[in-house]
Amino acid sequence: MLTDTRTRVEGLELAYRAHGVGPTLLLLHAFPLNQRMWEPQVEALADKCHVVTVDLPGFGASQSTDGDLDIDQLADIVAAFASRLGHERFVLGGLSMGGYIALALARRHPERLRGLILADTRAGADTPEGSERRLKQVEEIEHAGLKGLAESFPHTVTTPATALDRPELLEQLRHWIAETNPAAVTGALKMMARRPDATPVLAGLQVPTLVLVGETDSLTPPSEAEKLAAAIPGATLVRIPAAGHLSSLEAPKAFNRAVLDFMAQFR
């Protein structure tokens, strides 16, 4: 059973887990989840990688901030967190929101990266319509709490087959969302709605990069992953069959196989 360790970074108490041996792989979780979403990866990768996961501020067991954070502040906190643990260079992976933060860190702290894993994410900023939808969600959560999001989100990010065959996964997602600090969720929605376009960063990436995408991801579809991989020099694109937006949870064996193949170059 993996247990949380705590450390203070930039005045915040962050909960994290570090497990395994080998090159360091730091994984950033999706919205509106927490580091426990990475447990299938930690268990499978620990023989070959030193896997570090962290609850972003306000999520999971990490301390909330007094106000909202923008994406650059979050990237700086992640970089400071890695330094606090003694990891000056590392492979950074992020899924969805975690991918947005990973790209911001690549822009602000490129010297820290040995490699990059971008899963079910995109480089582009929200469209005006997408941004408006997120800000409407903020209003709904401020008015009615997280119950609506906890009910709808699991079905949005998984395939119908998963909902039918693995109801326990959807129940776990509901539980993780329901126990999250609503202020962290609304802060993350505002951060994502206002994040800048990361596309200009891509051509300058000089580290090995793996792009992963669930074959039926409806939020950041394979077409987005194709554009992302095509814009990054030498990037590898892997489609994950039978998976939607949370490919690491829906199809962990295929996801882990792709990550292990990628990480072998750093050993």
C-alpha positions in Angstrom: 0.0 0.0 0.0 1.5 3.3 -1.1 1.4 6.1 1.5 1.7 9.8 1.2 4.8 11.7 2.3 4.7 15.5 2.8 7.1 18.3 2.1 6.8 22.1 2.1 7.4 23.9 -1.2 6.8 27.6 -1.9 5.0 27.8 1.5 2.7 25.0 0.7 2.5 21.5 2.2 2.4 19.1 -0.7 1.6 15.4 -0.5 3.6 13.1 -2.7 4.7 9.5 -3.2 8.0 8.2 -4.5 8.6 4.6 -5.3 10.9 2.4 -7.4 14.4 2.6 -8.8 15.9 3.9 -12.0 15.5 7.2 -13.9 13.1 9.7 -12.2 9.7 10.0 -13.8 7.5 12.7 -12.3 3.8 12.4 -13.1 1.2 15.2 -12.9 -2.4 14.2 -12.5 -5.5 15.2 -14.5 -8.3 17.5 -13.5 -10.1 17.2 -11.1 -8.3 14.1 -9.7 -5.2 13.5 -7.6 -2.0 11.5 -7.6 -3.8 8.3 -6.8 -4.9 8.1 -10.5 -1.3 7.0 -11.2 -1.3 3.9 -8.9 -1.5 1.5 -11.9 1.6 3.2 -13.3 3.5 3.2 -10.0 2.9 -0.5 -9.5 4.0 -1.4 -13.1 6.9 0.9 -13.6 8.6 0.8 -10.2 11.1 -2.0 -11.2 12.4 0.2 -14.0 11.8 3.8 -12.9 11.8 6.0 -9.8 8.2 7.1 -10.0 7.2 10.3 -8.2 3.6 11.5 -8.0 2.3 14.6 -6.3 -1.1 16.1 -5.4 -1.2 19.5 -7.0 -2.1 22.4 -4.7 -5.6 21.9 -3.3 -6.0 18.5 -4.7 -5.8 15.2 -2.9 -4.0 15.7 0.4 -2.0 18.8 -0.6 -2.6 22.2 1.0 -4.7 24.8 -0.9 -3.5 28.2 -1.7 -5.2 31.4 -0.5 -6.0 32.4 -4.1 -6.0 31.1 -7.6 -2.8 30.0 -9.3 -2.0 30.6 -12.9 -0.3 27.9 -15.0 3.2 29.5 -14.7 2.9 29.5 -10.9 2.0 25.9 -11.0 4.9 25.0 -13.3 7.3 26.9 -10.9 5.8 25.0 -7.9 6.4 21.6 -9.7 10.0 22.6 -10.5 10.6 23.7 -6.9 9.0 20.5 -5.7 11.4 18.4 -7.8 14.4 20.4 -6.5 13.2 19.9 -2.9 13.4 16.1 -3.5 16.8 16.4 -5.1 15.7 15.8 -8.7 17.4 18.5 -10.8 16.7 16.7 -14.1 13.9 14.3 -14.7 11.4 12.9 -17.2 8.1 14.8 -16.7 4.8 13.3 -17.6 1.3 14.8 -17.4 -2.2 13.8 -18.5 -4.8 16.4 -19.5 -4.3 19.3 -17.1 -1.1 17.7 -16.0 0.1 17.9 -19.6 -0.8 21.6 -19.7 1.4 22.2 -16.7 4.2 20.0 -18.1 4.3 22.2 -21.2 4.4 25.3 -19.1 7.4 23.8 -17.2 9.1 23.0 -20.5 8.7 26.6 -21.4 9.9 28.1 -18.1 12.5 25.5 -17.0 13.6 23.5 -20.1 17.0 22.7 -18.5 15.2 20.6 -16.0 13.9 18.0 -18.4 15.4 14.8 -19.6 12.2 13.8 -21.4 8.6 14.6 -21.7 5.4 12.4 -21.7 2.2 14.2 -22.9 -0.9 12.1 -22.5 -4.5 13.0 -23.6 -3.7 16.7 -23.7 -3.2 19.5 -26.2 -0.9 22.5 -26.7 -3.5 25.0 -27.9 -5.3 27.4 -25.6 -9.1 27.1 -25.0 -11.3 28.4 -27.7 -13.5 31.3 -26.6 -16.4 28.8 -26.4 -14.3 26.3 -24.4 -13.2 29.0 -22.0 -16.8 30.2 -21.5 -17.8 26.6 -20.7 -15.2 26.3 -18.0 -16.2 29.6 -16.4 -19.8 28.5 -16.5 -18.7 25.4 -14.6 -17.1 27.6 -12.0 -20.4 29.4 -11.5 -22.2 26.1 -11.1 -19.7 24.7 -8.6 -19.8 27.9 -6.6 -23.6 27.7 -6.5 -24.2 23.9 -6.1 -20.9 22.3 -5.1 -19.2 19.3 -6.8 -22.1 16.8 -7.0 -22.9 17.6 -10.6 -19.3 17.3 -11.7 -18.8 14.1 -9.8 -21.8 12.5 -11.6 -21.1 13.7 -15.1 -17.3 13.8 -15.4 -16.6 10.0 -15.1 -18.9 9.3 -18.1 -17.3 12.1 -20.1 -13.7 10.8 -19.7 -14.3 7.1 -20.1 -15.7 4.8 -22.8 -19.2 3.3 -22.6 -17.6 -0.1 -22.4 -15.6 0.9 -19.3 -18.8 2.3 -17.7 -20.5 -1.1 -18.3 -17.6 -3.4 -17.5 -15.8 -1.5 -14.8 -18.4 0.4 -12.7 -16.0 0.4 -9.8 -13.6 2.7 -11.7 -16.4 5.3 -12.3 -17.3 5.1 -8.7 -13.7 5.7 -7.7 -13.6 8.8 -10.0 -16.8 10.1 -8.4 -15.3 9.6 -4.9 -12.0 11.4 -5.8 -13.9 14.3 -7.2 -16.4 14.6 -4.4 -13.6 14.7 -1.8 -11.7 17.5 -3.6 -11.7 21.1 -2.3 -14.2 22.9 -4.5 -12.0 26.0 -4.4 -9.2 24.0 -6.0 -11.5 22.8 -8.7 -12.8 26.2 -9.6 -9.3 27.6 -9.4 -8.1 24.9 -11.9 -11.0 25.6 -14.2 -10.1 29.3 -14.3 -6.4 28.5 -14.8 -7.2 26.2 -17.8 -9.6 28.7 -19.3 -6.9 31.4 -19.2 -3.8 29.4 -20.0 -1.8 30.7 -23.0 -1.3 28.8 -26.2 1.8 26.5 -25.7 2.2 25.7 -29.5 5.2 28.1 -29.9 7.0 26.0 -27.3 6.8 22.8 -29.3 9.3 23.3 -32.1 12.0 24.2 -29.5 11.7 21.1 -27.4 15.0 19.3 -27.4 14.2 16.2 -25.3 12.7 12.9 -26.3 9.0 13.2 -26.2 6.2 10.6 -26.1 2.6 11.6 -27.0 -0.1 9.2 -25.8 -3.8 9.4 -26.6 -6.8 7.2 -26.0 -8.2 6.0 -29.3 -11.7 7.3 -28.4 -10.7 10.4 -26.4 -13.5 12.9 -27.0 -11.9 15.8 -25.1 -8.4 15.8 -26.6 -9.0 13.5 -29.6 -6.3 11.7 -31.6 -6.3 14.5 -34.2 -5.0 16.8 -31.4 -2.4 14.3 -30.4 -1.3 14.0 -34.1 -0.8 17.8 -34.3 1.0 17.8 -31.0 3.4 15.0 -32.0 4.0 16.5 -35.5 5.1 19.8 -34.0 7.6 18.4 -31.6 10.9 17.3 -33.2 11.3 13.5 -33.1 8.2 12.9 -31.0 6.7 9.4 -30.8 2.9 9.1 -31.0 1.2 6.1 -29.5 -2.6 5.5 -29.6 -4.1 3.5 -26.7 -6.9 1.2 -27.9 -10.1 0.9 -25.9 -9.5 4.1 -24.0 -11.0 7.5 -23.7 -9.5 10.6 -22.0 -8.1 8.8 -19.0 -6.1 6.3 -21.0 -3.7 5.5 -18.0 -6.7 4.3 -16.0 -8.8 2.7 -18.7 -6.0 0.8 -20.5 -3.1 0.7 -18.0 -1.3 -2.3 -19.6 -1.0 -0.6 -23.0 -0.2 2.8 -21.4 2.5 1.3 -19.2 4.0 -0.7 -22.0 4.5 2.5 -24.1 5.9 4.4 -21.1 8.4 1.5 -20.3 9.6 1.4 -23.9 10.1 5.2 -23.8 11.9 5.2 -20.4 14.3 2.5 -21.5 16.5 5.1 -23.2 17.2 6.9 -19.9 18.6 3.9 -18.1 
